[in-house]
Amino acid sequence: MPLCTTHLRKISDQPIFQHQYLLKPILALEVQLILYKYMSLGAAIKVIENFSIGFTCLEDLNDPFECTSFGFEEIDTSPITASIATHACKNRFSRKYGVLSLTRQPLNALMWSHYGDSHRGVVIGFDSELAGFSDPEKNIIPSHYGEVIYSATKPHKDLPIINEDELMSIGTELKFEPSTFNLAKRAFLYKSIEWAYEEEVRIVKNIAHLPFSYHFNEGRYKEWSKITVFGRPLYCLDIPKKSIKEIHIGNNIYKNVTRGNSISDTELITLLKNWGKKDIKLFQCKIDTHSWNLIATPSIHQA
C-alpha cells in the first residue's frame, strides 16, 4: 500500500473524518476493478468449475491478532475493562461474519510462496463489481471500503467502551452501515505492519442468517453452501460466471505432476487447455532473468 494512502487512512477514526481519509482508497479501487485470490491448483479447479468463492470466519484466519484492534478506553470506575470489551466483541464478530481476503497484486512472489502453494498454484482475478463485492447492500464491508490498514501500533485507548445493546447488535446488520463502520473497521481491517506485503482487500458478509452453525450442518441455502475444509467451515458464495476475468498459472505448476502426484501431465495440459477456451485471460507466471520480479505472459493454452 502506498505510504500516502496509509497515512490518509490513519488521520482519525472519528466520523467527521471518514470521507476524507477513505477518499484515496476508494478512487484507487475504482480504477482497478480486478481483485485477486491466491490458492492451490485443487482449490482453483473447484472455484472455476463451481463459480463459487469461500468466506472464512475470523477465528480461522492465520493471524492471532485478528479482531483485537478496537483500542477501547480504560476507565478506572468501570467494571468493564478494555480486555473484557475486546473479547466480548471478538466473540460476537468471529462467527457471525465471513471474510474474503483478496489482494490487488497477482505477481507478489511472497504471496505466491505463502498462499499459492509455493508457486504451484493459481491466482484468480475477479471483477469486484460483477461479483457483487462492491455492493453496499450485500456486504457489511464492500471492496471499496475493504483495504486493510497496516500499522506499527494498535489503536490505543481512543474508542468508548460499547454498551450491551451495541454489543448485541453485532451480527444483525446485513449491509454496509456508515454509522457503525468505525467498529467494523477496527474488527476487520487493522493488521500489523508485518503483513503489509499482502496489500489485502477484504470483503465481509453477514453469515449469521444462514441455517448453518459453525460446528454443525452443511449443505446449500440460496446462493450459499457450507463445506468443511481441514476441519474448518468454509462458506461458499455463488458468483456470476462473467466475474472471473483472469487466471494466473504459477511458475511451478508442473510440480503438481512431478512431486505432488495430484494430477497427471495429460490431465494438467487438458485442464489448462479447457481454461484457455473460456472467456477468461490465461497467463503463465515466470521468473524474470534480470530482476527479482515475476512476470506474466499470455499462456500458450489460451485459445
URRA-V959971 format. One line per field, one symbol per residue. ss: DSSP state (a for helix, b for strand, c for the rest). phi: phi as a letter, one per 30 degrees, with the letter a starting at -180 (. if undefined). A space follows every 10 residues. Layout:
# URRA-V959971
ss = ???
phi = ???
This chain:
# URRA-V959971
ss = ccaaaaaaac ccccaaaaaa aaaaaaaaaa accbbbbbbc aaaaaaaaaa cbbbbbcaaa cccccccccc cbcccccccc caaaaaaaaa aaaaccbbbb bbbcccccaa aaaaaccccc cbbbbbbccc cccccccccc bcaaacbcbb bcccccccbc cccaaaaaac cccccccaaa aaaaaaaacb bbaaaaaacb bbbbbbcccc ccccccccbb bccbbbbbbc cbbbbbbbcc aaabbbbbbc ccccaaaacc ccccaaaaaa aaaaaacccc bbbbbbbccc cccbbbbbcc ccc
phi = .eeddedddc eacdedcedd dcededdddd dcdcccbdad deddeddddc hbbcccdedc dccddeibcd iddccedcdc dddddddddd dddeccbccc cbbcbdbcdd ddddbchhic cbccccdddd didcdddcbd bdedccddcc bdbdebhbcd eddddddddd jcdcbdbedc dedddddccc bdedcdddhd bccbbdcddd dbddcbibkb bhdcbcbcbh icdbcccdbd edddcbbccd ecedddddbd hdadeddddd dddddddddb dcbcdbdddc acccbbbedd cdd
